[in-house]
Amino acid sequence: MTSVSSGDRNCAVQIDKTLFDHADVLELEVPSSCGRMGTCHECVVEIREGAAALSTATEAEAFLRDGYRLACQACVCRDGQDVEFALLRRAAQVLSSKTELPVPLDPCVRRVGDHVVNGTAEVDRYRGRILGIGLDVGTSTAVAELVDLESGVSLYQAHFENPQRFGGSDVISRIHYDSQIGPGELHRAMINTLNLEIRRMCAELDVSRHQIYDLVVVGNSTMRELFFGQDVEAIGQRPYKSDIELEQLAGERSNNVRECSARQLGISMNRNASVYGAPLVASHLGGDVAADLLALDVANQRGSFMLVDIGTNTEVIIGHGGRLLAASCPAGPAFEGGLVRFGMPACEGAIESIRRDAEGFHYSTIGGVAPQGFCGSGLIDLLAELRRSKWMTEKGVFPDKQRELTIVADPPLTLSREDASQLAQAKAANYCGQVILLQHLGIRPEEIDCLYLAGGFANYINVAAAAEIGFLAPVPQDRIVRLGNAALEGARQLLISVPKRQELLDLLKRVEHVELETTPQFFEMFVDGCQFKPMVYESAGDPTDKV
């Protein structure tokens, strides 16, 4: 009997079933976020034997070299030959915190004699260590940091893909999945994965999970509520606020912090451990951007600043004249591997930078290996290079009205008009967030004393190229600071300092949430933002003044 195998697992061939279907039988975890439609490019597998027994490669697999297939597209269509495939464990580039501010050590959980107390309550006998975890849950990736609460020293960081990607690549898709398709599944997936990472870090450091007493979670509003197993349907409907935020607005709560025991959530920590969900800012502006503000030490900022935390849902905050304005920008996944044919996450094989001269395109890839596609920083470089060389107009039109440009010949990697359109719309969301907040405050980009870039590929992008295509405000480059994973630093501060928790709650009272879509002429701004040109700042006195 012929079989399909991967590693040490095998099962009988099922004709006309995909390799993804066979992986289900083999109980293998194959990454996917598009519902097995072939659009997310995540379920790449290496075919080690039996390629002739598989169906012909589909159009969705055009970006792959020989020997590789998408598990959701490759069907076993011929009997008589064994098939062996291997999963690709591509490690994403995940940022650690760059900023680590000195914070007086005053954790919620501490040692008193031979006892461990949380606040005033005794929770355990002293077991030799008191540990805590700071967790940054992003839409695509997550980072867990193990911290010694007796010294404040970081001991270990675990980086892992957000296991909820099967529910979609953006928050709206996951809200729909959790509400309509598989209630509770996304919550369970995250808790199960976190428990696995806790076991791994404990084994690595030879510590016990029973020594972990506190967990601080930061993430956007949807990610935080899913983590706590809460209903997220309200976040996807106007006014786009979670149930707990609506309760706060109704005067039923003083804040929107989530707190419970680790035991309630099924997290593998001490049986009396506590979990603290950092407060949300407003609507889609979550605890991650709130944690960013702690990492920035906003209370001691001087002058005007702008924070841009770039992602599927970009957040923009500007501080000026004692005011703090914030906006959420639904950019979508085009710059993070979705919707663009040869787009991919920042993984090994992704083109991360690219230049063009008379001889053609020159690029570098993550890991220095053969190119497989373009990650966000590479796409920004590419768009800027196409504009400089006049291979693309401001509206994304190619010479002689070509529908597609070949960027790399082998393996063939292209950029199409449809790709450019998706990137233009994603860019426009970032554009609108920055321009509208600047207008609300009546200031220009050159008046920003410091532009902070946080999270994701913001740490790797060429800021000059980003400004050329209108992705970032043209703030002088010597005023731009890359923060790394600022949200994780904020989570660390909340973990080791109880006063920081109150400080953050007080700080958030100052934040004014600006809803972009309610701004007059928003549609016109969005259309303008879809063009690949430097940002245009409109003021009452000079409506077409280019910054």
N, C-alpha and C positions, 0 to 999 in steps of 0.2 A: 504494500500500500504506500502510495506517495504521501509526502508530508510537507508541511510548512514549519520552519523552525527559526528561532532567534535565540542565540546563546545556547543555554542548556534546556530550553523549552521547545516542545514540538507538538503538533497536532495534525490530524488528518486533513488533507486538502479538501477545500469546499469550492467546487467549480462556480465561477461567476461571482465569487465573494472577493472583496478587496483585501489587501494586506492589513488594512485597519481593522476589518472584521475578524481576520485571523488573530490580530494582536489582542482583540477583546477576548477571544477564546484562550489565548496564552496568558491572559491577565497581565499584559504589558501596558505601561502608561505612555501613550504617545501624545506629544503636545499638539494641541489644535485649538483654534479660537474662532473658526469660521463655520462650524457645524459640518465639517467634512466636505466642504464645497470646492476645495482646491484654491481658495483665494488668500489664505493667510501664510502659506509657504512654510509652515512650521513642522509638518509631519514628514519631513524628508528622511528617507531610509536608504541605506546602502544595500544593493542587491549583490550578495556574495555567491549565489548559485541559483540557477533556474530562470534566468532572465527570459529565455525563450518561451517559458510557460506563461508569461504575463501578457496582458493586453498591450496594445500599442500605446506609447506615451501620448497623453492628451495635450491640448494647447496650454493648459494650466501648468504643464511640466516643462515648457519650452526653455526655461531658465536653467534646467539641470543638465549636468554633464552625463555621459554614458556611465552606467553603473549605479545611478541614483534615481529614485522615484519618489513620488508623493504616495504615502500609504493609503490615502483616501481615493486615489485615482487608479492605482495599479490593481487590476483584477487578475486572479488566477483563472485563466480561460482554457488551459490545456492540461490534461492529466498525463501521467507517465513520467514526470520529472519532479524531483524534489526541489523545493524553493527555500532558500535561506536568506534572511535579511537581518540587518543590524540597525538599531536606533542610533541616530546622531545626537550625542549629548553635547550640544553647543553651549559653551559657557558665555553668558552675556557679560558685557562690561557693566559692572555695577559700582557706583561711587560709594566710597566711604566718606565719613565726615572729614572735611579739611579744617574746619574751625572748631576749636575746643577751648571755650572760654573758661577761665578759672571761676568755679562756683563753690561757695562755702558748703561743706558737706553737712547736710541735714536731712537724711532720708526718712521716709515714712516708717520704714522697718529698721530696727536697730537692736543692739544687744544691751541688756541690763542684767549684769551679773551672769548667771547661768541660764538666763531666759532670753527669748526673742520676743520683742513686743512690736505691735503695729499700732502706732498712736499711743493709747494707754492700755490696750488690751494685750494680754499675753497670748501668743499664738503657738509657741513651741519651746522646747528646751534648746539650748545652744548646741549646734551640731558641728562646730568648728569653722563654719563660714556662713556669711549672710550675703546672698547673691540676688541680683535682679536683672530683668531683661528690658531693654528698650527695643521696640518693634516699629519699623516704618513699613507700612503696607501700601505699596504702590499698585497701580492698575496692572502693570506688567511684571514688576519684580518686587521683592521684599527683602529687607535686611533685619536680622535680629542680632543685637549686641548684648553680650553677657557682661555685667558690671559687678565688681566687688563693692557692695554697699558700705563696707567698713572703711574702705580707702578711697572709693570713687574711681578706681582704676578699671579701664576697659580690659577684659580678659580675652574676648573672642568675638569674632563677627561671622555670622552665617548668612551667605547671600543665596537666594533661591528664587526661581520663577514663581510668580503668583499662580497657584494651581487652579485658580478660578477661570483661566482663559478659555476653558471649554464653554463658558457661558457668554463669550463674546469678548472683543478686544477693547471695548469702551464701556463706560459706566451705564449708558442708556441701555445697551444690549444686556448687561448683567441685571439691571433692574427688571427688564422684561423677562429674562430667564427666571429670576428668583420669584417673580410675581405670577407668571403664567405657565412656566414649563416645569421647573423642578424646585419648588419651595424648600429651602433649607440645605440644598445640596452644595451651594457655594460656601456657606458657612462651614459645613462639615469638611469640605475639601481643605479649607484654610487651616482649621484646627488640627486635622490629621497631619498636614504637612508641617505645621509648627511643632507638633509633638515629635515628629521624626527628627527635625532639626535640633530640638532640645536634647533628644537622646544622643545624637551625634556629638554635640558640643560637650555634653557631660562625659561621654566616653573619651573624647579627645583630651579633656583636662583632668580626667579622673576625679570628677566631683559628682555629687548626687543631686538628682532633681529635687529631693526633699530639702536641699539647701537654698532653693530659689523661692523667694517669698513675695516678690513684687514684679509686676509687668505693666509697662506703660506703652500704649498703642497710639500711634499717630497715622493718619491716612485721610484721604478725601472723604467727604460725607458718606458716600455710598460704601466705600471700603470699610470705614469704621463701623457703620451700622450692620453690614454683612458679618463682620467679625464677631459682633455681639449677638448675632442671630436675630436681628430686628427686621421688621417689615420695612422695605425700602421703596415701596410703590409710590409713596407721597413725594419722594425726591425727584421722581420722573415727571411730575405734573405740577403745573403752576400752582403755588408760587415756588416750587422746587425746594421745599424744606422738609426735613425729616420730622417724624412725629414728635420727637423730643424737642426740636426747635420750635415747633408750633405750640407745644405746651409752655415753653419758656416765654414766647411772645404773648400767650394768653395770661401770663402772670402766675401760672401754676408751678413754675420752677424758677429758681434764681439763676441757673446756668444750664448748659446742655451737656455737661460732663457725664460720661457713662462709667459706672463703677459696679463691680460685682466680684464674686470669688472665682478663683481659677477652677474650683471644683464645679461650679455651675456651668462653665463652658467646656468642661472636660479636658482642661489643659494639664499636661503632665508636669506639675510643679508640687510644691509642698501643699498638703491638703488644706491648709489655712491661708494659702497665698491669695493676694488681692490683685485685681486687674483694674487699671485706670485708663479710660479712653479720653484722650486730650480733647478739649472743647473745640467745637466747630466755630468758624467765623460767621458764615451765613450761606444758606443754600448750598451750592456745590463747593464753596470755599470751606475746606475741612480743617481737621486738626493738624494736617501736615504743614499747611501754610501758616497756621498759628504757631507751630513749632519753629518754622523758619524765622518768625519774628523774634523768638527767644534767642535763637542762634545769632541773629543780627544785633542783639542787645539794643533794640529799638529805643528803649528808655534813655539810652545815653548817646543816641545818634545826634550829630550836629549837621545842620544844613539840610538840603533836599536829597532824597534818595528814591530810587525805584528798584523794586524786587520783581524779577521775572522768573517764575518757577515753571520751566517749559516741560510740557508733556501732552498726553492725549487731551487733558483738560488743563490748559495753561492758566496759572494764576498771576495776576499783576497787582502789586501794591505800591503806591507812591506816598511818601511822607513829605509834607511841605507846609511850612508855616504853622506847625502844631497840629495839622490834620493828617489823618491816615485814611486814604481811599483804597478800596479793593474791588477787583472785578474778576470774574471767572470767564474764561474764553474756551468754548467747546471746539477745540482745534481738530479733533479726530486723530486717527492713527496713521495718516499719510506719511509723516516724517518718522514713524516708528515701525515701519515694516508692513503696514496695511494699505490696501487700495492702490498701490503702485506696483506694476507688474514685477519689476525686479527689485522692489523694496524689501528690506529685511531688517530685523533688529540688529543692534550693535553686537554682533557675535563674530566669531572667527570666520574669516572669508568675506566680511563686509567691507566694501570700499568706504574708507572713512575720510579720505581727502583726495582731491583730484585737481589737476591743473591742465591747461591746454596751451600748446605753442604751435609753431609752424609744422612740427612733426606729428602732431596729434595730441591725444590725451595721455597724461601720466598720472598714475594713482598709487596709493598705498592702501593695503588692506589690514584689518585687525588680525594679528597673528602672523602677518607676512606670508600668507598662503595664497593660492589661486583665488581670484574673485568669484563670488557667488551672487552678489547683488550690491545694493547701495543702502547704507544706513543713513540716519538723519543728517549727520555732519557732511557726509559725502554728497547727499542730494543738495544741500545748501551750496556747497562748493560748485557743483555741476551747474546749477541754475545761474550762479553768478558768472561762471566762465562762459556759458552760452550767451549771456547778455553782453559781456565784454567783447566777445568775438563776433557779435551780431549774428549768431546762429539762431537766435530766438528774439522775438520782439517782446515789448513789455507785456503784451497780452498772451504770450506763450505760443505764438505762431512761428513755425519753422520756415527756413528758406524754401521757395518754390512750393509752399503749402504742403510740404511733406507731412505725412502722418506720424513718422517715426524716425528717430535718429539713432544710428549705431554708435555707441560710446566705447564698448570693448568688443573686439572681433572674436576672441577666443578665450573663454566661452562667450557666445554672443549675448551682450547686455545692451539693452536699448532704453530710450526714453520716448514715450509716445505723447501725442497731444492730450490724450485722456489722462495720462500720468501727470502732465503739467497742470491740467485743470484741477485735479485732486490736490496737488501741492499748493496751487494758488488759493484754493478755498481754505486749506489749513493755515496757510500764511496769513490770510485775511483776518482770521479769528484773532491771532496774536497781534496783528496790526491794530485792529479796532480796540482791543483792550488797552494798549499803550496810548494810542492817540486820544481816546475818549477820556481817560483819566487825566491826561495832560491838559485837555481842554477844560475839564471840570475845575481844575486848579488854576487855570489861566497862566500856565508856564510852558516854556519851550524845552526841548531836549537838552540844549546847551546849559540850561539852568539846573540840571540834575548834577549834584556834586558826586554821586556815586551810583552806578548801575550794578546791582548784584544779580548774578546769574546762578540759579540753583537747580540741582537735580538733573537726571537724565543726560541727554547729549549736549545740554547747554555747556557742560564742562569741556566739550571737545570741539565745538563749532568755531569756525573762523569768523570772528565778530565783524571784520571788515566786509566779508562776503555777505553775512547776514544783514548788515545795514544797507548794502548795495541793492538788495532785492526787497527791502522793506520788511524784513523779518524782525529786526530789532531797531529801536529808536537810535538815531545817529549821535549817541553820547560819545564824547572824546574817549579814545581807547584807554588812555591813562587813568580814566575814572571807572573802568570796568573791573569788577572783582568776581572771580569764580568761587563760589562757596562750597562746591562739592555737595555732599548729602547733608544739607543744613537741617532738614527735618529730623534726621537721626540724632544730630547734635542737640536739637531741642528736646527730643525724647529723653536723651541722657540727662539733661538738666532737670527735667520733670521727675526723673527717677531718683536722682541723688539729692534733690532739694525740695522739700515741701513748700517753703516760701515761694519758690518759682511757680508753683501751681496757682497760688493766689495772684502773683504778679502777672501771670498770663491772663487770668480772668479779668483783672483790672485793665490790662492793656487792650483787650478785645472790646471793651466798652467804648473805646475811642475810634474803632474802625467803622468807617462809613461804607456800606456795600452799594456799589453802583451796578444796576442791571443794564447791560449794554444794549439789549434789544429795545429798551424803552427810550433810548436816547434819540432825540430828533435827528432825522437824516441818517439813521444807522444804516439803512439799506444802501444809500449812496456811498457811505464810508466803506462798507463791506465790498462793494463793487470796485471802488478805487483800490482797496487793499488787495484785491485779487491780481493786480498788475505787478509785474516784477520790476519795481523801481523804488528808489529811496522814499521813505516815509514822507507824506505830505501833511503839514500841520495847518489846520484852518482856524483862524481867529476872526473875531468880528471885524477887525480893522483890515485884515488882508486874507481873504478866504482862499487864496491859491498859493500862498507863500510856501515854497519848498524848504524843508529844514535841511 
